Amino acid sequence: MGDLNDSVFSGTLPVLPQHAFDEGRLADFIRTNVGPFAGNLQVAQFKGGQSNPTFLVQAGGERFVLRRKPPGALLPSAHAVEREHRVMSALAATDVPVPRTLALCEDPDVIGSTFFLMAHVPGRIFWDPTLPGHTPVERRALLNELNRVIAALHCVDPAAVGLSDYGKPGAYLARQVARWTQQYRAAETERIEAVDRLIEWLPAHLPSDDAPPAIVHGDYRLDNVIFHPTEPRILAVLDWELSTLGHPLVDFAYHCMTWRMDGHTGRGLGDLSALELDALGIPPEAHYVSQYCERTGRTGIPGAAWSYYLIFNLFRLTSILQGVTRRALQGNAASAEALTTGQRARPLAEQAWRMAQDLMRHR
């Protein structure tokens, strides 16, 4: 796999025309709600990210990050930046590193949609899970930290941080299957037979939903965290728009899809052998899962349930990618790479259906 930590995803570009807004109004909002600053406001748009447009805002000597809902017609319950603001504010005093939130604006008259401001966190974002340019020792340390932080998140007591009402109680997985089926149908741009089969199969084979609810990120992966500039230490977990209260193992399985996806279906490790992973210093999936279980006090995860969680998450990602495709075709996607990214939906769905068939054969 090539080095994806490059100009395609990293850095900023001028604000895209479809995401432009009145920067004078934003300057007034910052002066009123964050603090005074001298000089002009400067705004650039981050290249990475597919969903909520994200901007680097420089106001005097201060640097902020702005996350906003995209303009145009949106899918139900998508792009919930106000929830991002709430969960990051709640986690500020925990072991989960998050950017410091500064202000939430739900008045569309300011820049045209709901947005929030947070502190800019300088550091490293890695896009390629093979972590090119690092030694095996460095890779092990970075992935160990990635594992530590998601385990820390799932150990936070939602009630202790004021998030006991952050999601609906019970039947999390059944509701997720229904939700992402609805999201897929709302965004559908072509018929994919494997998706139709999964939509029928998933609700008919739900495993028991026996875990106490935890705060789940919903999109925890290597490129959604900022590492310290020189240390294997995460300074901030980003992109909380899919967070809720739910089943921690479903959330962890989404994160572990990296070990199942290959270079054709995503930025994954699935086309590397155990020997190749070992040479890179990357733990195999089973070892990474056992690290998480040790940190969260679990004795293990039943194999059939783990397979189901992975299948569901491949389907869920297919639905997310279908939404990316739809926005790209409408012209309001957050990334120039959106259409290419959306084309991964079909092979992901087909992989998920093969895994479902394999699970049924071995039951």
C-alpha positions in Angstrom: 0.0 0.0 0.0 1.2 3.5 -0.8 1.7 6.3 1.7 -1.7 8.0 2.1 -0.4 10.6 4.5 0.0 13.0 1.6 -1.5 16.0 -0.1 -4.7 14.3 -1.0 -6.0 14.3 2.5 -3.6 16.5 4.6 -3.5 20.2 5.0 -5.9 22.9 3.8 -7.2 24.5 0.7 -9.2 27.7 -0.1 -12.9 27.4 1.1 -14.9 25.5 -1.6 -17.6 27.6 -3.3 -20.4 25.4 -2.1 -19.2 25.8 1.5 -18.4 29.5 1.5 -20.0 31.7 4.1 -20.0 35.3 5.4 -16.6 35.5 7.3 -17.5 39.0 8.7 -20.5 37.5 10.6 -18.2 34.7 11.9 -15.7 37.3 13.1 -18.5 39.1 15.0 -19.6 35.8 16.5 -16.1 35.0 17.7 -15.5 38.4 19.2 -18.8 38.1 21.1 -18.7 34.5 22.2 -15.0 33.5 22.3 -13.0 36.7 22.8 -11.7 39.8 21.1 -9.0 39.7 18.5 -7.0 42.2 16.4 -6.7 42.1 12.6 -8.6 40.1 10.0 -10.1 36.7 10.1 -8.6 34.1 7.8 -10.4 30.9 6.9 -9.2 27.8 5.0 -10.9 24.4 4.6 -9.3 21.1 5.6 -9.0 18.6 2.8 -9.7 15.5 4.8 -13.1 14.3 5.9 -16.2 13.5 3.9 -19.1 14.5 6.1 -19.1 17.8 8.0 -17.1 20.5 6.4 -14.2 21.5 8.7 -12.3 24.8 8.6 -9.1 26.3 10.1 -9.9 29.8 11.4 -7.2 32.2 12.3 -8.2 35.2 14.3 -5.4 37.4 15.4 -2.8 35.1 17.0 -5.4 32.4 17.8 -6.2 29.3 15.7 -9.6 27.6 15.9 -11.3 24.7 14.1 -14.8 25.2 12.9 -17.2 22.2 12.2 -20.4 22.9 10.4 -23.3 21.1 9.0 -23.1 21.0 5.2 -25.5 23.2 3.2 -28.4 21.7 1.3 -30.9 18.9 2.0 -29.5 16.5 4.6 -30.4 12.9 5.6 -32.4 12.6 8.8 -30.3 12.7 12.0 -27.1 13.1 10.0 -24.4 15.7 10.5 -25.3 16.3 14.2 -22.5 18.8 15.0 -24.4 20.0 18.1 -24.0 16.4 19.5 -20.3 16.5 18.7 -20.0 19.7 20.7 -21.9 18.1 23.6 -20.0 14.9 23.9 -16.6 16.5 23.5 -17.5 19.0 26.3 -18.6 16.2 28.5 -15.4 14.1 28.0 -13.0 17.0 28.7 -12.4 15.9 32.3 -11.9 12.1 31.5 -9.0 10.0 30.2 -10.3 10.4 26.7 -8.4 13.2 24.9 -10.6 15.7 23.1 -10.2 19.2 21.7 -11.3 22.0 24.0 -14.7 23.2 22.8 -15.2 27.0 22.7 -18.7 27.9 21.4 -21.8 26.3 19.7 -23.9 28.3 17.3 -27.3 27.0 16.2 -28.4 30.2 14.6 -28.4 29.7 10.8 -28.2 33.4 10.2 -24.5 33.5 11.2 -22.9 31.2 8.5 -26.0 29.4 7.1 -26.0 26.3 9.3 -25.2 25.0 12.8 -21.5 25.1 13.7 -19.2 25.0 16.7 -15.7 26.2 17.4 -13.0 24.2 19.2 -9.3 24.8 19.9 -6.8 23.9 17.2 -4.7 20.9 18.2 -1.3 20.7 16.4 0.0 17.2 15.9 0.1 14.3 13.5 -2.7 12.6 11.6 -1.9 9.3 9.9 -4.0 8.1 6.9 -2.2 4.9 6.0 -2.7 2.1 8.6 0.6 0.6 7.5 2.3 3.7 9.0 5.0 4.0 6.4 8.2 5.8 7.5 8.0 4.3 11.0 9.9 1.5 12.7 8.2 -1.6 14.0 8.7 -0.4 17.6 7.1 3.0 16.7 4.1 1.3 15.0 3.5 -0.9 18.0 3.5 2.1 20.3 1.1 4.1 18.1 -1.4 1.2 17.8 -1.1 0.4 21.5 -2.1 4.0 22.2 -5.0 3.8 19.7 -6.2 0.7 21.6 -5.8 2.4 25.0 -7.9 5.4 24.1 -10.9 3.5 22.7 -10.8 1.2 25.8 -10.7 4.3 28.0 -13.8 5.7 26.1 -15.8 2.5 26.7 -14.9 2.6 30.4 -16.4 6.1 31.0 -19.6 6.0 33.0 -22.1 8.0 30.8 -24.1 9.2 33.9 -20.9 10.5 35.6 -20.3 12.9 32.7 -23.9 14.0 32.2 -24.5 11.8 29.2 -27.1 9.3 30.6 -29.6 10.6 28.1 -27.2 10.7 25.1 -28.9 7.7 23.4 -32.0 5.6 23.6 -32.0 2.7 26.2 -31.9 -0.9 25.0 -32.0 -2.7 21.6 -29.1 -0.7 20.3 -28.0 -3.1 17.6 -31.6 -3.6 16.3 -32.1 0.1 16.1 -28.7 0.6 14.4 -29.6 -2.0 11.7 -32.9 -0.3 11.1 -31.3 3.2 11.1 -28.6 2.4 8.6 -31.0 0.5 6.4 -33.1 3.7 6.3 -30.0 5.8 5.7 -28.9 3.5 2.9 -32.3 3.6 1.2 -32.5 7.4 1.5 -29.1 7.8 -0.2 -29.3 4.9 -2.7 -27.8 5.7 -6.1 -27.7 2.3 -7.7 -29.0 -1.2 -6.8 -26.4 -3.4 -5.1 -27.6 -7.0 -4.7 -25.3 -7.7 -1.7 -26.9 -4.8 0.2 -30.4 -6.1 -0.5 -29.4 -9.5 0.9 -27.7 -7.9 4.0 -30.8 -5.7 4.7 -32.8 -9.0 4.9 -30.2 -11.0 6.8 -29.1 -8.6 9.5 -32.3 -8.2 11.4 -33.0 -11.9 11.2 -29.7 -12.9 12.9 -29.2 -10.3 15.7 -27.0 -11.6 18.6 -28.1 -10.8 22.2 -27.5 -7.2 23.1 -26.2 -7.9 26.6 -23.5 -5.2 27.2 -24.3 -2.2 29.5 -24.5 1.0 27.4 -21.3 2.8 26.8 -20.4 6.1 25.1 -19.5 4.9 21.5 -17.7 7.1 19.0 -19.1 5.6 15.9 -16.2 6.3 13.6 -13.0 5.6 15.7 -10.1 5.0 13.4 -6.5 6.0 12.9 -7.2 9.1 10.8 -9.7 10.4 13.3 -7.2 11.0 16.1 -4.3 13.6 16.4 -1.1 12.2 17.8 1.5 14.3 19.6 4.1 15.8 17.2 6.8 13.4 18.4 5.4 11.0 21.0 3.1 8.0 20.5 0.4 9.8 22.5 -3.1 10.8 21.3 -3.9 14.5 22.0 -7.4 14.6 20.5 -10.1 12.3 19.2 -12.0 13.9 16.4 -15.3 13.5 14.4 -17.8 12.6 17.1 -20.9 13.2 14.9 -21.9 9.5 15.0 -21.4 9.1 18.8 -24.2 7.9 21.0 -24.9 5.4 23.9 -24.6 1.9 22.6 -22.8 -1.5 22.5 -19.1 -1.0 23.0 -18.2 -4.1 21.1 -20.1 -2.9 18.0 -18.1 0.3 18.2 -14.8 -1.6 18.7 -15.6 -3.9 15.7 -16.1 -0.9 13.5 -12.6 0.2 14.5 -11.2 -3.3 13.8 -12.5 -3.4 10.3 -9.1 -2.0 9.4 -7.8 -5.6 9.7 -10.5 -6.9 7.4 -10.5 -4.2 4.6 -7.9 -4.3 1.9 -6.5 -1.7 -0.5 -9.5 -2.1 -2.8 -12.2 -1.5 -0.2 -10.5 1.0 2.0 -7.4 2.0 3.9 -7.0 -1.4 5.5 -4.6 -4.2 6.4 -6.7 -7.1 5.0 -4.3 -7.9 2.1 -1.3 -8.4 4.5 -0.3 -11.8 5.9 0.4 -12.4 9.6 4.1 -12.5 8.8 3.9 -9.1 7.0 2.0 -7.6 9.9 4.6 -8.9 12.4 7.5 -7.5 10.3 5.8 -4.1 10.4 5.2 -4.3 14.1 1.4 -4.3 13.7 -0.4 -6.7 16.0 -2.8 -9.2 14.3 -6.5 -8.6 14.9 -6.7 -11.3 17.6 -3.9 -9.8 19.7 -5.4 -6.3 19.3 -8.8 -7.5 20.4 -7.2 -9.3 23.5 -5.5 -6.0 24.4 -8.8 -4.2 24.4 -10.5 -7.0 26.4 -7.8 -6.8 29.1 -8.2 -3.1 29.3 -12.0 -3.2 29.6 -12.2 -6.2 31.9 -13.6 -8.7 29.4 -12.7 -12.4 29.3 -13.2 -12.5 25.5 -15.7 -12.0 22.7 -17.8 -14.9 21.3 -16.7 -15.6 17.8 -20.1 -15.6 16.1 -21.1 -12.4 17.8 -17.8 -10.8 16.7 -18.3 -11.9 13.1 -21.9 -10.4 13.2 -20.5 -7.1 14.6 -18.0 -6.9 11.7 -20.6 -7.8 9.1 -22.9 -5.1 10.4 -20.2 -2.5 10.4 -19.2 -3.3 6.9 -22.9 -2.8 5.9 -22.9 0.4 8.0 -19.9 1.7 6.2 -21.5 0.9 2.9 -24.4 3.0 3.9 -22.1 5.9 4.9 -20.3 5.6 1.6 -23.6 5.7 -0.3 -24.3 9.0 1.5 -20.9 10.3 0.4 -21.7 9.3 -3.2 -25.1 11.0 -3.1 -23.6 14.3 -1.8 -20.9 14.1 -4.4 -23.5 13.7 -7.2 -25.4 16.7 -5.7 -22.2 18.7 -5.6 -22.1 19.5 -1.8 -19.6 16.8 -0.6 -16.9 17.9 1.8 -14.1 16.3 -0.1 -12.9 16.4 -3.7 -12.2 12.7 -3.3 -15.8 12.0 -2.4 -17.0 10.2 -5.6 -14.0 7.9 -5.6 -14.5 7.1 -1.9 -18.2 6.4 -2.6 -17.3 3.8 -5.2 -16.0 1.5 -2.4 -19.6 0.8 -1.3 -20.2 -2.2 -3.7 -17.0 -4.2 -2.9 -17.6 -3.6 0.9 -21.1 -4.8 0.7 -20.0 -7.9 -1.3 -17.3 -8.7 1.3 -19.9 -8.3 4.1 -22.3 -10.7 2.4 -19.5 -13.3 1.8 -18.8 -13.1 5.6 -22.4 -13.6 6.4 -22.7 -16.6 4.2 -19.5 -18.0 5.8 -20.9 -17.4 9.3 -24.1 -19.3 8.4 -22.1 -22.3 7.0 -20.0 -22.6 10.2 -22.9 -22.4 12.7 
